Each structure stands twice: as C-alpha cells, then as structure tokens.
C-alpha cells in the first residue's frame, strides 16, 4: 500500500475489548492536494455534501466509552464515496443535492480506477483485516456504522433527530431502537430514515455486517444535534447505552 492509500484510512484502538466495532465512512471532508478544491467554495467543502458533520466526533466518543475499535475514512466522499458499491452511479458524485461537482464530470477510467485503488479499497481492506483478526481470535463482533444527516434535504424537513437503518437482518437494529425508546420514550426515532437499504446507502453495513453474518446496525444522527461538544457527548452516551442494552436483549433472545 503506497503512502496515499495509507493516508486514506485510519484505524484507532484496534485491540479494543468491546464487542462493538465503529465504522465511519463519511468521517472527513479532506480533499487530497492533487484535486485542489474541486471547484467548490469553502462553505461547500464544509457542508454535508463533502462529509457527515459530527459523525466522527460521535464515533470517537463512542470508541472511548465502549473501548471499541474505530475505522474511519480520511477522504471526502466527493472524491469517492466509500459507502457505495463500485458500480453505483453515485460512487463519484457529480451532483450532490443542488451542488454541481463539475470536476468529477467526465473523469477518465484511469482516474476512476486510481480513486478506487487509493481511497475506497484501502478503507474496506482495513475493515476486513480488523474483522478477520477478531474472527480468528474468537472475539464477538457487532458492526456499528455511524453517519449524520441534514435537517432539510431538497426543501423537505426531516423531523427525526436520529434514525436507524438495518441491512438484510433487522433484529439488532430493532433491539437498538427499542433500547433507545425505553430510555427516551419521547424520542422521535426514524426507522429506515432518512434512508433505507433500498436507496443503495448501506454498502459498508451489508458488506461487513450481513456479509460476514455479524449483527450490525447503521445509525444516522441529524447533524444540528451534534455540532457542539455537549450534543456529541449526550448523543454518544445515549447510543453507547442503547447499544449495550441491545446486545443484552439479543443475547437473551438467542437463549430462549
């Protein structure tokens, strides 16, 4: 792996004792130097089109609270979206919401292959290595994919402060939702909101969770909830407790 590929993924606390493994594929808005600014303004590069604001901050607190490994992409989704299949039309975005990404239009097959090799494949390869090591060690593993979403999309308000998304197996996600609802009965929890697997947004979840026969869930927090340290701390605490309660509920379900 060359230096560019090595810089495209970061694994922390790989030996964490937690059963949970945190994956954050939209963690960064970093655009490698070779691409300049992609023709975008500073505000566009800071916006949700480039990454999931707050998702990495929550992921890092979760990693600390749970003693969980964390794998994060360090490259903006505008270079390549690590949560998309290689044949997905939005693997390399040319239009995100209403923002045109002109620099991504008409890229050559060689450039597409370069981005896959340098940024997409190393992220998923690092996850595979981590999960394989845990499998060989006989360590219980539950995959948690962390994301954030915008309060408004294409003019439509999104009322849920948090949404949960499942892959082919919904059981752990349901247990997680139920655990949150037990602690916060007033909480508006979106089920397969603001997206669902049918929208093609669950590659990481399904590849590393369902694909390995592991329990897994995808969590989306509305980004206006996690732009301050207090918000990050409160949501990370609730998510951590709910993950632990969901794990216990699933263990009990398997023994009955």
C-alpha positions in Angstrom: 0.0 0.0 0.0 1.5 3.3 -1.0 1.6 6.4 1.1 -1.6 7.9 -0.4 -3.6 4.8 0.3 -2.2 4.6 3.8 -3.4 8.1 4.5 -6.9 7.3 3.2 -7.9 5.3 6.3 -7.2 5.5 10.0 -7.7 2.7 12.5 -7.7 3.5 16.2 -8.0 1.3 19.2 -7.7 -1.8 17.0 -7.3 -4.0 20.1 -10.3 -2.6 21.9 -12.0 -5.1 24.1 -15.6 -4.1 23.1 -17.8 -6.4 21.0 -18.6 -3.2 19.0 -16.6 -2.1 16.0 -17.4 1.5 14.9 -17.1 2.3 11.2 -17.3 5.9 9.9 -17.1 6.1 6.1 -18.0 9.8 5.8 -15.8 11.0 8.6 -13.7 13.6 6.7 -14.1 16.4 4.2 -10.4 16.2 3.2 -9.7 16.7 -0.4 -6.2 15.4 -1.4 -3.9 18.0 -2.8 -3.9 16.6 -6.4 -7.6 17.6 -6.7 -7.3 21.2 -5.4 -10.7 22.4 -4.2 -12.7 20.5 -6.8 -14.0 24.0 -7.8 -16.0 24.3 -4.7 -16.3 27.2 -2.2 -15.0 26.9 1.4 -18.6 26.7 2.7 -19.5 23.9 0.2 -16.4 22.0 1.3 -17.5 22.3 4.9 -21.1 21.3 4.2 -22.8 17.9 4.3 -22.1 17.3 0.6 -18.4 16.7 1.5 -18.8 14.6 4.6 -21.1 13.8 7.6 -20.5 16.7 10.1 -20.4 15.4 13.7 -20.3 11.7 12.8 -16.6 11.3 13.5 -16.8 13.3 16.8 -19.6 10.9 18.0 -17.7 7.9 16.7 -14.6 8.9 18.7 -16.5 9.4 21.9 -18.3 6.0 21.3 -14.9 4.4 20.8 -13.7 5.7 24.2 -16.9 4.9 26.1 -17.1 1.4 24.7 -13.4 0.6 24.3 -14.3 -0.1 20.7 -12.1 -0.1 17.6 -12.8 2.7 15.1 -12.2 2.7 11.4 -12.6 6.0 9.6 -12.1 7.2 6.0 -9.9 10.3 5.9 -11.1 11.4 2.4 -14.1 13.4 1.4 -17.0 11.5 -0.2 -16.7 14.0 -3.1 -13.5 12.1 -4.1 -15.1 8.7 -3.8 -18.0 7.5 -1.6 -16.8 4.6 0.5 -20.4 3.7 1.3 -21.3 3.0 -2.3 -20.7 -0.1 -4.5 -18.2 0.2 -7.2 -20.9 0.1 -9.9 -23.1 2.6 -8.1 -23.9 5.8 -10.2 -23.1 8.0 -7.2 -19.7 6.3 -6.4 -18.2 9.5 -7.6 -20.6 12.4 -7.2 -21.2 14.9 -10.0 -24.3 16.4 -8.4 -24.9 16.4 -4.6 -28.3 17.8 -3.6 -28.2 21.0 -5.7 -24.4 21.4 -5.9 -22.7 20.5 -9.2 -19.3 18.8 -8.8 -18.0 19.8 -12.2 -14.5 18.5 -11.5 -15.9 15.0 -11.2 -17.7 15.1 -14.6 -16.2 13.0 -17.4 -13.3 11.6 -15.4 -11.3 9.0 -17.2 -11.5 5.3 -16.4 -7.9 5.5 -15.2 -8.8 8.3 -12.7 -11.8 6.2 -11.5 -9.6 3.2 -11.0 -7.0 5.4 -9.2 -9.6 6.6 -6.7 -10.9 3.1 -6.1 -7.4 1.8 -5.5 -6.2 4.7 -3.3 -9.2 5.6 -1.3 -12.1 3.1 -1.5 -10.3 -0.2 -1.4 -8.0 0.7 1.5 -10.9 1.7 3.7 -12.7 -1.6 3.2 -9.5 -3.5 3.3 -8.7 -2.1 6.7 -12.1 -3.2 8.0 -11.7 -6.6 6.5 -8.3 -7.0 8.3 -9.7 -5.9 11.6 -12.7 -8.2 11.4 -10.7 -11.1 10.2 -8.3 -10.7 13.2 -11.3 -10.6 15.6 -12.8 -13.7 13.9 -9.5 -15.7 14.3 -9.3 -14.6 17.9 -12.9 -15.7 18.6 -14.0 -12.2 19.6 -17.6 -11.3 19.5 -18.2 -8.5 17.0 -21.2 -6.2 16.3 -20.7 -3.7 13.5 -21.9 -0.1 14.0 -21.9 2.3 11.1 -22.1 6.0 12.2 -23.5 8.8 10.0 -25.2 12.1 10.2 -27.8 13.8 8.1 -29.1 17.3 7.2 -32.2 18.8 8.9 -33.5 19.7 5.5 -33.0 17.9 2.2 -34.2 19.4 -1.1 -36.5 21.7 0.8 -38.1 18.9 2.9 -37.7 19.0 6.7 -36.5 15.8 8.4 -38.1 15.7 11.9 -36.2 12.8 13.4 -33.2 13.7 15.5 -31.9 10.1 15.0 -32.7 7.4 12.5 -31.7 3.7 12.5 -31.2 1.6 9.3 -30.9 -2.1 9.0 -29.4 -4.3 6.3 -30.8 -7.8 5.5 -31.1 -8.6 9.1 -33.2 -6.1 11.2 -33.0 -7.8 14.6 -30.1 -6.0 16.2 -31.3 -2.6 14.8 -34.8 -3.3 16.2 -33.3 -4.1 19.6 -31.2 -0.9 19.5 -34.3 1.2 18.6 -36.3 -0.4 21.4 -33.4 0.3 23.9 -33.4 4.0 23.0 -37.2 4.2 23.2 -37.1 2.6 26.6 -34.7 5.3 27.9 -36.3 8.2 25.9 -40.0 7.4 25.3 -40.4 11.0 23.9 -37.7 10.5 21.2 -38.8 10.6 17.6 -36.7 7.7 16.2 -36.8 7.2 12.5 -37.0 3.6 11.2 -35.1 3.3 8.0 -35.0 7.1 7.9 -33.8 9.3 6.3 -32.7 6.5 4.0 -33.1 2.7 3.7 -31.1 -0.1 2.2 -33.3 0.2 -0.9 -31.7 3.6 -1.5 -28.3 2.0 -2.0 -26.7 3.6 1.0 -25.8 0.5 3.1 -22.7 -0.9 1.4 -20.5 -0.7 4.5 -23.3 -2.1 6.7 -24.1 -5.0 4.4 -20.6 -5.9 3.3 -19.1 -6.0 6.8 -22.1 -6.9 8.8 -24.6 -9.0 6.9 -21.9 -10.2 4.6 -20.0 -11.8 7.5 -23.0 -13.0 9.3 -22.5 -10.4 12.1 -25.1 -8.4 13.9 -24.9 -4.8 12.7 -26.7 -1.5 12.5 -26.4 1.9 10.8 -27.1 5.0 12.9 -27.9 8.4 11.4 -28.0 11.5 13.8 -29.3 14.8 12.5 -26.2 16.9 12.3 -27.6 20.0 14.0 -27.8 17.8 17.2 -24.0 17.0 17.2 -22.2 20.2 16.2 -21.4 21.1 19.8 -19.3 19.1 22.3 -22.4 18.9 24.6 -24.5 17.5 21.8 -21.8 15.0 20.9 -21.4 13.8 24.5 -25.2 13.5 25.1 -25.9 11.5 21.9 -22.8 9.3 22.2 -23.8 8.4 25.8 -27.3 7.5 24.7 -26.1 5.5 21.7 -23.5 3.7 23.8 -26.0 2.7 26.5 -28.6 1.6 23.9 -26.0 -0.5 22.0 -25.1 -2.3 25.2 -28.8 -2.9 26.1 -29.5 -4.1 22.6 -26.6 -6.6 22.9 -28.0 -7.9 26.1 -31.5 -8.2 24.7 -30.2 -10.1 21.6 -28.3 -12.5 23.9 -31.4 -13.2 25.9 -33.4 -13.7 22.7 -30.9 -16.3 21.5 -31.1 -18.3 24.7 -35.0 -18.6 24.7 
